[in-house]
């Protein structure tokens, strides 16, 4: 089987790194929670080969809307999937989750749905979509092995991967690098820090919220005085450090098992906050290619794929994390339960977003995935 490796998550230059118009929706199917039928949805019992054959009979097409920062960020996933299932033409459309979710809302309202699967960071949307009945309850094989925080009990959605954000620095610094986030305000790091905008990406925002709550607003003021270079896209901190343009990156992904980019050390010091979440995925009601969507969800949750997680963590309780890591749900510094609660309170999110805008300025620049419009992937 072709596996997803950590190098396919991000790319640095040429080097590998690996209230919407829902009232206009045409009466969606009654929500699973209101019908009471979803608890009787059985976990998938068919093999991947059987699901593959059904997907080919369906027509061999699949469209996934995936949250991310660059157009090629899911290329490794696509390559691994199509290598194992060559008869399926997979279109992976990467954009910020906050654009994909309203794009899907608008497509539903205009009866022009493109994706079969949504795989997004905007966790609150899955709760809303479930209540509105626009998700097809489905329990892929391995559903019962998922950590409870990584599955909807009725099968409306599953988490397919663990993502985490923290800070990083040039590996050559070794012990001379900032030992904790508190040390980012040391004057010697003035002009040496790159960060994704906390007022642009909600995961970066939550990380900065944890920092502000832990270290205080004077720390935030001092960080702003460091003149950090902000950019759109959570890929940008690691790119800046890997390229040597900056020494430190904040609010980006990484791995504790092996570097995602040569020369970059991602840091999660014990007793200090970082943040992690399960990237949720769901099959949409009325999806053009439901059989292929089921194949994809089963494959993503399969043990071989989960074992090749780029950061070592799995959403499954029966897959041992790589590098002797503890399961992410056992690490209190990751605030795994806090992020879904934060995302669900959109008024709180907005208050934090605007407060950080006062400290760091308004978001500048074009979105890193490009401007994709209303129906990408069609």
C-alpha positions in Angstrom: 0.0 0.0 0.0 1.2 3.5 -0.8 1.3 5.4 2.5 1.0 9.0 3.4 4.2 10.2 4.9 4.9 13.4 6.9 6.7 15.0 4.1 3.6 15.4 2.1 1.9 17.7 4.6 3.6 21.0 3.7 5.9 22.5 1.1 8.6 25.1 1.5 9.4 26.7 -1.9 10.6 23.7 -4.0 11.4 21.7 -0.9 9.0 19.1 0.5 7.2 19.8 3.8 4.6 18.4 4.0 -25.3 33.5 9.4 -25.4 31.8 6.1 -28.4 31.6 3.7 -29.5 28.2 5.2 -33.1 29.4 5.3 -33.0 29.2 1.6 -32.1 25.5 1.7 -34.6 23.2 0.0 -36.0 21.1 2.8 -33.1 18.9 3.7 -33.6 15.4 5.0 -34.6 15.4 8.7 -31.6 15.4 10.9 -30.4 12.2 12.3 -30.8 13.4 15.9 -34.4 14.3 15.4 -35.4 11.0 13.6 -33.8 8.8 16.2 -32.6 6.5 13.5 -28.9 7.4 13.6 -28.1 5.4 16.7 -29.1 2.3 14.6 -26.5 3.1 11.9 -24.2 0.1 11.9 -20.4 0.4 11.6 -19.3 -0.5 8.1 -18.6 -4.2 7.7 -17.5 -4.3 4.1 -13.8 -4.5 3.1 -12.0 -1.7 1.3 -12.0 -3.9 -1.8 -15.8 -4.2 -1.8 -16.2 -0.5 -1.2 -13.7 0.2 -4.1 -15.7 -2.0 -6.4 -18.9 -0.2 -5.5 -17.2 3.2 -6.0 -16.1 2.1 -9.5 -19.6 1.0 -10.4 -20.8 4.4 -9.3 -18.6 6.1 -11.8 -15.2 6.4 -10.1 -15.4 10.1 -9.2 -14.8 11.7 -5.8 -14.5 15.3 -4.7 -13.2 16.3 -1.2 -13.2 19.8 0.1 -10.3 19.9 2.5 -9.2 22.7 4.9 -5.7 23.8 4.4 -3.3 26.5 3.3 -1.8 25.7 -0.2 -3.2 24.1 -3.3 -0.8 21.2 -3.1 -1.1 20.5 0.7 -3.2 17.4 0.1 -1.1 16.0 -2.8 0.4 13.2 -0.7 -3.1 12.1 0.4 -4.3 12.1 -3.1 -1.3 10.2 -4.4 -1.6 7.5 -1.7 -5.4 7.1 -2.3 -5.2 6.9 -6.1 -2.2 4.5 -5.9 -4.3 2.1 -3.9 -7.5 2.8 -5.8 -6.4 3.6 -9.4 -10.0 3.5 -10.8 -11.1 6.5 -8.7 -10.5 10.0 -9.9 -10.0 12.0 -6.7 -10.3 15.8 -6.7 -8.9 17.4 -3.5 -9.8 21.1 -3.2 -7.8 22.8 -0.5 -8.9 26.2 0.9 -9.3 27.8 4.3 -12.1 25.9 6.2 -13.8 29.3 6.8 -14.3 29.6 3.1 -15.2 26.0 2.4 -18.0 25.9 4.9 -19.9 28.9 3.6 -19.2 27.7 0.1 -21.0 24.5 0.9 -23.8 26.4 2.5 -24.2 28.4 -0.6 -24.1 25.4 -2.9 -26.8 23.7 -0.8 -28.9 26.8 -1.0 -28.5 27.0 -4.8 -28.8 23.3 -5.4 -25.3 23.1 -6.9 -23.4 20.8 -4.5 -19.9 19.9 -5.6 -18.1 17.9 -2.8 -18.9 14.5 -1.6 -16.8 14.9 1.6 -16.0 17.9 3.7 -12.9 17.7 5.8 -12.5 20.9 7.8 -11.1 22.7 10.9 -14.4 24.6 11.5 -15.6 22.1 14.0 -18.8 24.0 14.8 -20.1 23.6 11.3 -20.5 19.8 11.8 -22.7 20.3 14.8 -24.8 22.8 12.9 -25.0 20.7 9.7 -26.0 17.7 11.7 -28.8 19.7 13.3 -29.9 20.9 9.9 -29.9 17.4 8.4 -27.4 18.1 5.7 -25.0 15.3 6.8 -25.5 11.6 5.9 -25.1 9.5 9.1 -22.4 6.9 8.4 -20.0 4.9 10.6 -16.9 3.8 8.7 -15.0 0.7 9.7 -13.0 1.5 12.8 -15.6 3.9 14.1 -15.8 2.1 17.5 -12.0 2.4 17.8 -12.0 6.1 17.6 -11.5 8.1 20.7 -15.0 9.4 21.8 -14.0 13.0 21.2 -13.2 12.1 17.6 -16.6 10.8 16.6 -20.2 11.9 16.6 -22.1 9.2 18.5 -24.8 9.2 15.7 -22.2 8.9 12.9 -22.8 12.4 11.5 -19.0 13.0 11.4 -15.7 11.5 12.3 -12.2 13.0 12.9 -9.8 11.6 10.4 -6.5 13.2 11.6 -4.9 14.9 14.6 -3.5 18.4 13.9 -1.6 20.5 16.4 -0.2 24.0 16.5 2.7 25.3 18.6 5.9 27.3 18.0 9.2 26.2 16.4 12.7 27.5 15.9 15.8 26.7 13.9 17.1 23.4 15.1 20.7 24.7 15.1 19.8 26.8 18.2 19.4 23.7 20.3 19.1 24.7 23.9 19.7 28.3 23.0 16.3 28.5 21.5 13.3 29.8 23.4 12.5 27.1 25.9 8.9 28.0 26.4 6.4 30.4 24.7 7.0 32.8 27.5 10.5 33.3 26.2 9.3 34.6 22.8 9.3 38.1 24.3 13.0 38.0 25.1 14.5 41.1 23.4 17.0 39.0 21.5 14.2 37.6 19.3 13.1 41.0 18.1 12.6 40.9 14.4 13.3 37.2 14.3 9.7 35.8 14.6 7.3 34.7 11.9 3.7 33.9 12.7 0.4 33.1 11.0 -2.2 35.7 11.8 -4.2 34.8 14.9 -7.0 37.0 13.6 -7.2 35.0 10.4 -7.1 31.4 11.4 -9.2 30.1 14.3 -6.7 27.4 15.4 -3.9 30.0 15.5 -6.4 32.3 17.3 -7.0 29.6 20.0 -3.3 29.1 20.5 -2.8 32.8 21.0 -5.7 32.9 23.4 -4.0 30.1 25.4 -0.8 32.2 25.5 -2.7 35.3 26.6 -4.5 33.5 29.3 -1.3 31.8 30.5 1.2 34.6 30.3 -1.0 37.7 30.5 -1.8 40.7 28.3 1.6 42.4 29.1 3.2 39.4 27.4 1.0 40.0 24.3 2.1 43.6 24.3 5.7 42.7 24.6 5.3 40.1 21.8 3.8 42.8 19.5 6.9 44.9 20.3 9.0 42.1 18.9 7.8 43.2 15.4 6.8 39.6 14.4 6.2 39.1 10.7 2.6 38.0 10.2 1.3 36.2 7.1 -1.8 34.4 5.9 -1.6 30.6 6.0 -0.4 28.4 8.8 2.2 27.0 6.5 4.1 30.3 6.6 5.9 30.1 10.0 7.6 26.8 9.1 8.5 28.1 5.6 10.1 31.2 7.1 12.2 29.2 9.6 13.1 26.5 7.1 14.3 29.1 4.5 16.3 30.9 7.1 14.3 34.1 6.8 13.3 33.9 10.4 14.6 32.1 13.5 11.3 31.4 15.2 7.9 30.5 13.9 4.6 30.7 15.8 1.2 29.1 15.2 2.1 26.4 12.8 2.0 22.6 12.5 4.9 20.3 13.3 5.9 17.0 14.6 7.7 15.7 17.7 8.7 12.5 15.9 10.7 13.9 13.0 11.0 17.4 11.5 8.5 18.4 8.9 11.2 20.5 7.3 14.9 20.1 7.6 16.4 22.3 10.3 13.2 23.1 12.0 12.5 22.1 15.6 8.8 22.1 16.7 8.4 22.6 20.4 5.8 21.7 23.0 7.4 22.2 26.4 5.7 20.3 29.3 3.5 22.5 31.4 3.0 25.1 28.7 0.1 25.3 26.3 -0.1 24.2 22.7 -3.3 23.2 20.9 -4.6 20.2 19.0 -7.8 19.0 17.4 -9.3 16.3 15.3 -9.9 17.4 11.7 -13.5 16.4 11.1 -14.9 14.9 8.0 -18.4 14.0 6.9 -20.4 12.7 4.0 -22.9 15.2 2.7 -26.6 14.4 2.1 -27.1 14.5 -1.7 -23.4 14.0 -2.4 -22.9 13.2 -6.1 -20.6 10.2 -5.3 -21.6 8.6 -1.9 -20.0 5.2 -2.6 -16.6 6.8 -3.3 -17.1 9.1 -0.3 -17.5 6.0 1.9 -14.4 4.4 0.4 -12.4 7.5 1.2 -13.6 7.7 4.9 -12.9 4.1 5.5 -9.5 4.4 4.0 -8.6 7.5 6.0 -9.5 5.7 9.2 -7.8 2.4 8.3 -5.0 1.3 10.5 -2.3 1.5 7.8 -3.1 5.1 7.0 -3.4 6.1 10.7 0.0 4.5 11.3 1.6 6.9 8.8 0.3 10.1 10.5 2.7 12.9 9.8 2.9 13.9 13.5 2.7 10.5 15.0 -0.7 10.9 16.6 -3.8 8.9 15.6 -7.5 9.4 16.1 -7.8 5.7 16.8 -7.3 4.2 20.3 -5.9 1.0 18.9 -3.0 2.6 17.0 0.1 3.3 19.1 1.5 6.8 18.5 4.9 6.9 16.8 8.0 8.0 18.7 6.7 6.8 22.1 4.3 9.7 22.2 1.4 9.5 24.5 -2.0 9.6 22.8 -3.0 13.3 22.2 -6.0 13.0 24.5 -3.7 12.2 27.4 -1.7 15.4 27.0 -3.4 18.2 29.0 -1.1 20.8 27.4 -2.8 20.1 24.1 -6.2 21.5 25.3 -7.9 19.0 23.0 -11.4 19.5 24.6 -11.1 23.3 24.7 -10.9 24.0 21.0 -14.3 22.5 20.1 -15.9 24.6 22.9 -14.1 27.7 21.7 -15.2 27.1 18.1 -18.8 26.7 19.1 -19.0 30.2 20.7 -18.7 32.4 17.7 -19.2 35.6 19.7 -16.2 34.7 21.9 -14.2 33.9 18.8 -15.0 37.3 17.4 -14.0 39.1 20.6 -10.6 37.4 20.6 -10.1 38.0 16.9 -10.7 41.7 17.2 -8.7 42.1 20.4 -5.6 40.6 18.7 -6.2 42.9 15.8 -5.7 45.8 18.2 -2.3 44.4 19.1 -1.1 43.0 15.8 -3.0 44.9 13.1 -5.5 43.9 10.5 -4.9 40.8 8.3 -3.1 41.8 5.1 -2.6 39.8 1.9 -4.3 37.4 -0.4 -5.4 34.0 0.9 -2.6 31.5 0.5 -4.7 28.9 -1.4 -5.7 31.5 -3.9 -9.2 32.7 -4.6 -11.3 29.7 -5.6 -14.8 31.1 -6.1 -18.1 29.4 -5.6 -17.7 25.9 -7.2 -14.1 24.7 -7.2 -13.8 21.1 -8.2 -16.7 21.2 -10.6 
